[in-house]
């Protein structure tokens, strides 16, 4: 199995090299057989990498410690499910997973485009094979997962205890699907630029693949946040860690592209901008992989310092140069004849939306790389912490939230005073009443008041859009309101799926503001049987128990929870000490409700076990974050479903049927 896996990696590199040359030659010579041969190389490469991956899984599950990767990330005493996930627990395996996922996506592209986008496919295939080939170079020469030791150890070191968590079973592969997915729109964009097919035909495919990547990124970094919230014991879910930022930055640029592409399809504007956004999103996905696996940044998520850094730097520089070259080369052909008519228009609001996304991304990028730059320039690493990111991104986030409500309401080309009165009056009133309501319940801080007011404004705009659309649909085909609402969403999933996503965004903002500005935190040191109070909760520390398992020692505290004099629950925060890694682990216990989370950490205890210290948090509205992101993911999946065809329109009240149909759409 070791030899088979090794030979598969060599064969994969050779197939990539051949396929890329065949694709380029086929595109230049207009040779269909060569292009088909390149596409078949992608299919063959996927099959070879599947075999290589199965070999590594077999070696992990069979405890073959002759393989260095297995010895470093697996052990005989860890559960089988974590031996399986050890595949992506280390650098070599995670890079093989990257290549496997990209190979699978490339296979799907070939299958989907056997009879479509034929002018683009030679160069699209070449870009895909070139990117895969880069990872195959890494796997063959820098970080081979099938490298062996000179001796066979009795046991392996085992997977990092932090990664022995159910979120880690799915978080890395889901996040990789998002990272890797950004390669596909980049490949189609390059195919359009190199082939000279600069109409909007490629945009539909690029938009759908970007949305797929966006969904996986959204789900992926949310799972990472949930893991951090439950596993690290610091009371939060997002710390502006460099690796967290690395997954968030391509998400921001992808979101900007998904908005700007609507302007291109509707008005033919922002054509160069779309290519730039796709290039930046791709480069950021590679950059995120680079900073995680090169070891140049300090993060709980990153791997140790390794030799792959220079490879990534060269690939980032080369791919950026190629992308910029072709954008500049085609710039004259990409200029749009359309010009923005007014700053008070939907086009302008979408452009401002894009600029805000890019500004937030740039601020995060600067804060992420500044420690690296400071160390290179001054020899001293200056850390940029959460206050910087919060100070910069809070006002930008507020402006972006407000625009979420403005964009659907404002008219194309130029908004009139009548448009403003008709569309904005009610949402603005609801936004004002929201601010009054939060002030009435005791909120005095200006930032939460502004955010909650903006959330009320945006929510009302979404309700308005669904209501007006359903009423217009009723004029086309008389039916009940709910039936009209259902038909409306099914016939225009892209528009109304976007509104569903925006509803999720509002819930996320409510949860973030609630948990950030109204968190309660206390540190208690108490004796057995003693009670302590935080917020509306009275907690009683009953006892500590000690248990020794084969791989770890467990210290557990029994806590009874009371509210209004009644016992409502009991929880057991724990501390684990793993013998093999000599690493302590905090096992947080959380009592969650829609209103708030009671979050408990066992911080310490005396030798007799009669006294313990607890770090206790009350985090309001955290569950709204997870619910909101779930709605965003579902909304994105809804957009991917093809629209239901609109039935025959019925002319009512003397109005032309087509006019009514246009209004409903």
RATAKA-V892005 format. One record per pair of residues at least 6 apart in sequence whose C-alpha atoms are under 7 Angstrom apart, sorted by sequence separation. I is the first residue (numbers start at 1). J is the second residue. D is the distance in Angstrom with one decimal. If there is no record, write none. Layout:
# RATAKA-V892005
i->I j->J d->D
i->I j->J d->D
This chain:
# RATAKA-V892005
i->26 j->32 d->6.5
i->64 j->70 d->6.6
i->65 j->71 d->4.7
i->87 j->93 d->5.0
i->88 j->94 d->4.2
i->192 j->198 d->5.8
i->229 j->235 d->6.4
i->263 j->269 d->6.0
i->264 j->270 d->5.8
i->291 j->297 d->6.4
i->374 j->380 d->6.2
i->375 j->381 d->4.5
i->443 j->449 d->7.0
i->532 j->538 d->5.8
i->533 j->539 d->6.0
i->547 j->553 d->5.8
i->548 j->554 d->6.1
i->561 j->567 d->5.7
i->562 j->568 d->5.6
i->577 j->583 d->5.9
i->578 j->584 d->6.3
i->591 j->597 d->5.6
i->592 j->598 d->6.4
i->605 j->611 d->5.5
i->606 j->612 d->6.5
i->651 j->657 d->4.3
i->63 j->70 d->7.0
i->87 j->94 d->6.8
i->229 j->236 d->5.4
i->263 j->270 d->7.0
i->264 j->271 d->6.2
i->295 j->302 d->6.3
i->374 j->381 d->5.6
i->489 j->496 d->5.6
i->531 j->538 d->6.7
i->532 j->539 d->5.3
i->547 j->554 d->5.1
i->561 j->568 d->5.8
i->577 j->584 d->4.4
i->590 j->597 d->6.4
i->591 j->598 d->5.0
i->605 j->612 d->4.0
i->650 j->657 d->5.6
i->26 j->34 d->4.8
i->27 j->35 d->7.0
i->229 j->237 d->4.5
i->295 j->303 d->5.5
i->374 j->382 d->6.1
i->531 j->539 d->5.4
i->532 j->540 d->6.4
i->546 j->554 d->5.9
i->547 j->555 d->6.5
i->561 j->569 d->5.2
i->576 j->584 d->5.6
i->577 j->585 d->6.2
i->590 j->598 d->5.6
i->591 j->599 d->6.6
i->604 j->612 d->5.6
i->605 j->613 d->6.0
i->649 j->657 d->5.5
i->26 j->35 d->5.0
i->74 j->83 d->5.8
i->88 j->97 d->6.8
i->228 j->237 d->5.6
i->293 j->302 d->6.3
i->295 j->304 d->4.9
i->296 j->305 d->6.5
i->372 j->381 d->6.6
i->531 j->540 d->4.2
i->546 j->555 d->4.8
i->560 j->569 d->6.2
i->561 j->570 d->5.6
i->575 j->584 d->7.0
i->576 j->585 d->4.9
i->590 j->599 d->4.6
i->604 j->613 d->5.0
i->60 j->70 d->5.6
i->192 j->202 d->6.9
i->292 j->302 d->4.6
i->293 j->303 d->5.4
i->295 j->305 d->3.9
i->371 j->381 d->5.0
i->474 j->484 d->5.8
i->530 j->540 d->5.7
i->531 j->541 d->6.4
i->545 j->555 d->5.9
i->546 j->556 d->6.5
i->560 j->570 d->4.4
i->575 j->585 d->5.7
i->576 j->586 d->6.4
i->589 j->599 d->6.1
i->590 j->600 d->6.3
i->603 j->613 d->5.4
i->23 j->34 d->6.5
i->226 j->237 d->6.3
i->292 j->303 d->6.2
i->294 j->305 d->5.7
i->295 j->306 d->6.3
i->371 j->382 d->4.9
i->438 j->449 d->6.6
i->470 j->481 d->6.5
i->473 j->484 d->5.8
i->529 j->540 d->6.2
i->530 j->541 d->5.8
i->544 j->555 d->6.9
i->545 j->556 d->5.3
i->559 j->570 d->5.5
i->560 j->571 d->6.6
i->575 j->586 d->4.8
i->589 j->600 d->5.5
i->602 j->613 d->6.3
i->603 j->614 d->5.4
i->22 j->34 d->5.5
i->23 j->35 d->5.1
i->63 j->75 d->6.8
i->74 j->86 d->6.4
i->225 j->237 d->4.8
i->294 j->306 d->5.4
i->371 j->383 d->5.3
i->529 j->541 d->5.4
i->544 j->556 d->5.6
i->545 j->557 d->6.5
i->559 j->571 d->5.3
i->574 j->586 d->6.3
i->575 j->587 d->5.7
i->588 j->600 d->5.9
i->589 j->601 d->6.9
i->602 j->614 d->4.9
i->603 j->615 d->6.4
i->649 j->661 d->6.6
i->22 j->35 d->6.4
i->63 j->76 d->6.5
i->73 j->86 d->5.9
i->225 j->238 d->6.0
i->261 j->274 d->6.7
i->294 j->307 d->7.0
i->371 j->384 d->6.9
i->528 j->541 d->5.6
i->529 j->542 d->4.9
i->544 j->557 d->4.6
i->558 j->571 d->6.2
i->559 j->572 d->6.1
i->574 j->587 d->4.9
i->588 j->601 d->5.3
i->601 j->614 d->5.6
i->602 j->615 d->6.6
i->60 j->74 d->6.6
i->188 j->202 d->6.7
i->260 j->274 d->6.8
i->294 j->308 d->5.8
i->409 j->423 d->5.8
i->435 j->449 d->5.5
i->470 j->484 d->5.2
i->528 j->542 d->5.3
i->543 j->557 d->5.9
i->544 j->558 d->6.4
i->558 j->572 d->4.9
i->573 j->587 d->6.0
i->574 j->588 d->6.7
i->600 j->614 d->6.8
i->601 j->615 d->5.0
i->22 j->37 d->6.9
i->23 j->38 d->5.1
i->294 j->309 d->4.7
i->435 j->450 d->7.0
i->470 j->485 d->4.8
i->473 j->488 d->6.6
i->528 j->543 d->5.5
i->543 j->558 d->5.5
i->557 j->572 d->5.2
i->573 j->588 d->5.4
i->600 j->615 d->6.0
i->601 j->616 d->6.3
i->22 j->38 d->5.4
i->73 j->89 d->6.7
i->542 j->558 d->5.4
i->556 j->572 d->6.0
i->557 j->573 d->5.6
i->573 j->589 d->5.0
i->600 j->616 d->4.7
i->73 j->90 d->6.8
i->257 j->274 d->6.2
i->367 j->384 d->5.8
i->435 j->452 d->6.4
i->541 j->558 d->6.2
i->542 j->559 d->5.9
i->556 j->573 d->6.0
i->557 j->574 d->6.3
i->572 j->589 d->6.5
i->599 j->616 d->5.7
i->600 j->617 d->6.5
i->20 j->38 d->6.7
i->188 j->206 d->6.5
i->434 j->452 d->6.5
i->435 j->453 d->4.8
i->470 j->488 d->6.1
i->541 j->559 d->4.9
i->556 j->574 d->4.4
i->571 j->589 d->6.5
i->599 j->617 d->5.0
i->19 j->38 d->4.3
i->61 j->80 d->7.0
i->290 j->309 d->6.5
i->434 j->453 d->5.0
i->469 j->488 d->6.8
i->540 j->559 d->5.6
i->541 j->560 d->6.7
i->555 j->574 d->5.5
i->556 j->575 d->6.6
i->598 j->617 d->6.1
i->599 j->618 d->6.2
i->257 j->277 d->6.0
i->539 j->559 d->6.5
i->540 j->560 d->5.2
i->554 j->574 d->6.9
i->555 j->575 d->5.2
i->598 j->618 d->4.9
i->185 j->206 d->4.4
i->432 j->453 d->6.1
i->539 j->560 d->5.7
i->540 j->561 d->6.7
i->554 j->575 d->6.0
i->555 j->576 d->6.4
i->597 j->618 d->5.6
i->598 j->619 d->6.7
i->19 j->41 d->5.3
i->61 j->83 d->5.9
i->106 j->128 d->6.6
i->290 j->312 d->5.9
i->431 j->453 d->4.5
i->434 j->456 d->5.7
i->539 j->561 d->4.8
i->554 j->576 d->4.7
i->596 j->618 d->6.6
i->597 j->619 d->5.1
i->60 j->83 d->6.0
i->61 j->84 d->6.7
i->431 j->454 d->5.9
i->538 j->561 d->6.1
i->539 j->562 d->6.2
i->553 j->576 d->5.7
i->554 j->577 d->6.6
i->596 j->619 d->5.4
i->597 j->620 d->6.2
i->60 j->84 d->6.9
i->185 j->209 d->6.1
i->253 j->277 d->6.2
i->537 j->561 d->6.8
i->538 j->562 d->5.0
i->552 j->576 d->6.4
i->553 j->577 d->5.1
i->596 j->620 d->3.9
i->184 j->209 d->6.5
i->185 j->210 d->6.2
i->364 j->389 d->6.8
i->431 j->456 d->4.6
i->537 j->562 d->5.8
i->538 j->563 d->6.2
i->552 j->577 d->5.3
i->553 j->578 d->6.6
i->595 j->620 d->5.9
i->596 j->621 d->5.1
i->597 j->622 d->6.9
i->15 j->41 d->6.1
i->221 j->247 d->6.6
i->430 j->456 d->5.9
i->431 j->457 d->4.2
i->537 j->563 d->5.2
i->552 j->578 d->4.3
i->595 j->621 d->5.2
i->596 j->622 d->6.5
i->57 j->84 d->6.5
i->254 j->281 d->6.1
i->430 j->457 d->5.8
i->536 j->563 d->6.3
i->551 j->578 d->6.0
i->552 j->579 d->5.5
i->573 j->600 d->6.4
i->575 j->602 d->6.6
i->594 j->621 d->6.3
i->181 j->209 d->6.7
i->182 j->210 d->6.3
i->253 j->281 d->5.6
i->551 j->579 d->5.9
i->573 j->601 d->5.9
i->574 j->602 d->6.0
i->103 j->132 d->7.0
i->181 j->210 d->6.9
i->428 j->457 d->5.7
i->573 j->602 d->5.7
i->594 j->623 d->5.7
i->15 j->45 d->6.4
i->57 j->87 d->6.6
i->102 j->132 d->6.9
i->427 j->457 d->4.8
i->430 j->460 d->6.8
i->182 j->213 d->6.0
i->250 j->281 d->4.7
i->181 j->213 d->4.6
i->12 j->45 d->5.6
i->99 j->132 d->5.9
i->283 j->316 d->6.6
i->360 j->393 d->6.1
i->427 j->460 d->5.1
i->179 j->213 d->6.9
i->217 j->251 d->6.5
i->250 j->284 d->5.5
i->427 j->461 d->5.7
i->178 j->213 d->4.1
i->249 j->284 d->6.7
i->250 j->285 d->5.9
i->12 j->48 d->6.4
i->99 j->135 d->6.1
i->177 j->213 d->6.6
i->178 j->214 d->6.2
i->360 j->396 d->6.8
i->12 j->49 d->6.9
i->214 j->251 d->6.1
i->462 j->499 d->6.2
i->178 j->216 d->4.6
i->179 j->217 d->7.0
i->177 j->216 d->6.0
i->178 j->217 d->4.5
i->8 j->48 d->5.9
i->214 j->254 d->6.6
i->356 j->396 d->6.4
i->8 j->49 d->6.8
i->175 j->216 d->6.1
i->247 j->288 d->6.5
i->174 j->216 d->5.8
i->175 j->217 d->5.4
i->246 j->288 d->4.5
i->9 j->52 d->6.9
i->8 j->52 d->5.7
i->210 j->254 d->6.5
i->279 j->323 d->6.5
i->356 j->400 d->6.5
i->459 j->503 d->6.6
i->175 j->220 d->4.3
i->243 j->288 d->6.9
i->174 j->220 d->5.1
i->175 j->221 d->6.6
i->5 j->52 d->4.6
i->353 j->400 d->6.3
i->171 j->220 d->5.4
i->243 j->292 d->6.3
i->5 j->55 d->5.6
i->353 j->403 d->6.6
i->49 j->100 d->6.0
i->92 j->143 d->5.5
i->207 j->258 d->6.6
i->455 j->506 d->5.6
i->92 j->144 d->6.1
i->93 j->145 d->6.1
i->171 j->223 d->5.5
i->402 j->454 d->5.8
i->405 j->457 d->6.7
i->92 j->145 d->4.9
i->171 j->224 d->6.1
i->398 j->451 d->6.4
i->401 j->454 d->6.8
i->405 j->458 d->4.3
i->1 j->55 d->5.6
i->46 j->100 d->7.0
i->349 j->403 d->7.0
i->404 j->458 d->6.5
i->167 j->223 d->6.3
i->243 j->299 d->6.8
i->402 j->458 d->6.8
i->405 j->461 d->5.7
i->46 j->103 d->5.1
i->242 j->299 d->6.6
i->350 j->407 d->6.6
i->45 j->103 d->6.9
i->46 j->104 d->6.0
i->241 j->299 d->6.5
i->243 j->301 d->6.4
i->349 j->407 d->5.8
i->452 j->510 d->6.8
i->128 j->187 d->6.2
i->272 j->331 d->6.9
i->127 j->187 d->5.5
i->167 j->227 d->5.9
i->42 j->103 d->7.0
i->46 j->107 d->6.8
i->346 j->407 d->5.8
i->272 j->334 d->6.0
i->124 j->187 d->4.8
i->271 j->334 d->6.0
i->42 j->106 d->6.7
i->43 j->107 d->5.5
i->124 j->188 d->5.3
i->346 j->410 d->5.4
i->42 j->107 d->6.0
i->345 j->410 d->6.0
i->346 j->411 d->5.5
i->347 j->412 d->6.5
i->448 j->513 d->6.3
i->544 j->609 d->5.9
i->124 j->190 d->6.6
i->345 j->411 d->5.6
i->346 j->412 d->4.9
i->347 j->413 d->6.9
i->124 j->191 d->4.7
i->269 j->336 d->5.6
i->345 j->412 d->5.3
i->346 j->413 d->6.8
i->120 j->188 d->6.9
i->123 j->191 d->4.7
i->268 j->336 d->6.4
i->345 j->413 d->5.3
i->269 j->338 d->6.2
i->345 j->414 d->4.7
i->89 j->159 d->6.9
i->121 j->191 d->6.6
i->268 j->338 d->6.6
i->344 j->414 d->5.7
i->345 j->415 d->5.4
i->39 j->110 d->6.1
i->120 j->191 d->4.7
i->123 j->194 d->7.0
i->267 j->338 d->7.0
i->342 j->413 d->6.4
i->344 j->415 d->5.6
i->120 j->192 d->5.7
i->341 j->413 d->5.6
i->342 j->414 d->5.4
i->86 j->159 d->6.4
i->341 j->414 d->6.5
i->120 j->195 d->6.2
i->69 j->145 d->5.8
i->101 j->177 d->6.6
i->119 j->195 d->6.6
i->98 j->176 d->6.4
i->102 j->180 d->5.7
i->67 j->146 d->6.0
i->68 j->147 d->6.0
i->76 j->155 d->6.5
i->101 j->180 d->6.8
i->67 j->147 d->5.9
i->68 j->148 d->5.1
i->75 j->155 d->5.8
i->67 j->148 d->4.3
i->68 j->149 d->5.6
i->75 j->156 d->4.3
i->66 j->148 d->5.5
i->67 j->149 d->6.2
i->74 j->156 d->5.5
i->75 j->157 d->6.0
i->82 j->164 d->6.4
i->98 j->180 d->6.8
i->528 j->610 d->5.6
i->66 j->149 d->5.6
i->73 j->156 d->6.9
i->74 j->157 d->6.3
i->75 j->158 d->4.5
i->527 j->610 d->5.7
i->528 j->611 d->6.2
i->71 j->155 d->7.0
i->72 j->156 d->5.9
i->73 j->157 d->6.1
i->74 j->158 d->4.0
i->85 j->169 d->5.8
i->263 j->347 d->6.5
i->527 j->611 d->4.3
i->66 j->151 d->6.6
i->71 j->156 d->4.1
i->72 j->157 d->5.2
i->73 j->158 d->4.7
i->74 j->159 d->5.5
i->526 j->611 d->5.6
i->527 j->612 d->6.5
i->39 j->125 d->6.7
i->66 j->152 d->4.8
i->70 j->156 d->6.9
i->71 j->157 d->6.0
i->72 j->158 d->6.3
i->73 j->159 d->4.6
i->189 j->275 d->6.5
i->526 j->612 d->5.7
i->35 j->122 d->5.7
i->65 j->152 d->5.8
i->525 j->612 d->5.6
i->526 j->613 d->6.5
i->65 j->153 d->6.2
i->525 j->613 d->4.2
i->524 j->613 d->5.5
i->525 j->614 d->6.4
i->65 j->155 d->6.9
i->260 j->350 d->6.6
i->524 j->614 d->5.2
i->65 j->156 d->6.4
i->259 j->350 d->6.7
i->523 j->614 d->5.8
i->524 j->615 d->6.5
i->186 j->278 d->5.7
i->523 j->615 d->4.6
i->185 j->278 d->6.7
i->186 j->279 d->6.1
i->522 j->615 d->6.1
i->523 j->616 d->6.3
i->260 j->354 d->6.9
i->522 j->616 d->5.4
i->27 j->122 d->5.0
i->521 j->616 d->5.8
i->522 j->617 d->6.6
i->26 j->122 d->6.5
i->27 j->123 d->6.6
i->186 j->282 d->6.3
i->521 j->617 d->4.5
i->520 j->617 d->5.5
i->521 j->618 d->6.5
i->24 j->122 d->6.3
i->256 j->354 d->5.0
i->404 j->502 d->7.0
i->519 j->617 d->7.0
i->520 j->618 d->5.0
i->23 j->122 d->4.8
i->24 j->123 d->6.3
i->182 j->281 d->6.6
i->183 j->282 d->5.8
i->519 j->618 d->5.7
i->520 j->619 d->6.8
i->23 j->123 d->6.5
i->182 j->282 d->5.3
i->519 j->619 d->4.9
i->256 j->357 d->6.0
i->519 j->620 d->6.4
i->23 j->125 d->6.4
i->24 j->126 d->6.3
i->518 j->620 d->6.6
i->23 j->126 d->5.4
i->253 j->357 d->6.6
i->515 j->619 d->5.0
i->252 j->357 d->5.8
i->253 j->358 d->6.5
i->515 j->620 d->4.8
i->20 j->126 d->4.6
i->179 j->285 d->5.3
i->514 j->620 d->5.5
i->515 j->621 d->5.9
i->514 j->621 d->5.7
i->515 j->622 d->6.0
i->20 j->129 d->5.6
i->252 j->361 d->6.4
i->19 j->129 d->6.7
i->20 j->130 d->6.3
i->511 j->621 d->4.8
i->511 j->622 d->5.2
i->249 j->361 d->5.4
i->16 j->129 d->5.4
i->511 j->624 d->5.1
i->512 j->625 d->6.8
i->511 j->625 d->5.0
i->17 j->133 d->6.9
i->508 j->624 d->6.1
i->16 j->133 d->5.5
i->507 j->624 d->5.7
i->508 j->625 d->4.3
i->507 j->625 d->6.3
i->245 j->364 d->6.7
i->13 j->133 d->5.9
i->508 j->628 d->5.0
i->507 j->628 d->4.8
i->508 j->629 d->6.6
i->13 j->136 d->5.5
i->505 j->628 d->6.2
i->12 j->136 d->6.9
i->13 j->137 d->6.9
i->504 j->628 d->4.0
i->504 j->629 d->5.9
i->242 j->368 d->5.5
i->9 j->136 d->6.8
i->504 j->631 d->5.0
i->505 j->632 d->6.9
i->504 j->632 d->5.0
i->10 j->140 d->6.7
i->501 j->631 d->6.4
i->9 j->140 d->6.4
i->500 j->631 d->7.0
i->501 j->632 d->4.3
i->194 j->326 d->6.9
i->500 j->632 d->6.8
i->193 j->326 d->6.2
i->501 j->635 d->5.0
i->500 j->635 d->5.3
i->501 j->636 d->6.8
i->193 j->330 d->6.8
i->498 j->635 d->6.6
i->497 j->635 d->5.0
i->497 j->636 d->6.6
i->6 j->146 d->6.0
i->5 j->146 d->6.7
i->497 j->638 d->5.8
i->497 j->639 d->5.1
i->2 j->146 d->5.9
i->493 j->638 d->6.5
i->494 j->639 d->4.7
i->240 j->386 d->5.9
i->493 j->639 d->5.1
i->239 j->386 d->6.4
i->493 j->643 d->5.9
i->492 j->643 d->5.8
i->491 j->643 d->4.9
i->490 j->643 d->5.9
i->491 j->644 d->4.6
i->490 j->644 d->5.4
i->491 j->645 d->6.0
i->491 j->646 d->6.1
i->142 j->307 d->6.6
i->142 j->308 d->6.3
i->477 j->649 d->6.7
i->476 j->649 d->5.3
i->477 j->650 d->6.2
i->492 j->665 d->6.9
i->476 j->650 d->5.1
i->476 j->651 d->6.8
i->475 j->652 d->6.5
i->476 j->660 d->6.3
i->476 j->661 d->6.6
i->472 j->663 d->6.6
i->473 j->664 d->5.3
i->472 j->664 d->5.0
i->469 j->664 d->5.4
i->91 j->293 d->6.4
i->91 j->303 d->6.7
i->233 j->586 d->6.1
i->232 j->586 d->6.6
i->231 j->586 d->6.6
i->233 j->588 d->5.9
i->231 j->587 d->6.2
i->231 j->588 d->6.5
i->230 j->588 d->5.8
i->235 j->599 d->7.0
i->233 j->601 d->6.3
i->235 j->617 d->6.5
i->219 j->633 d->6.8
i->218 j->633 d->7.0
i->215 j->633 d->5.6
i->215 j->636 d->6.2
i->211 j->636 d->6.9
i->208 j->640 d->7.0
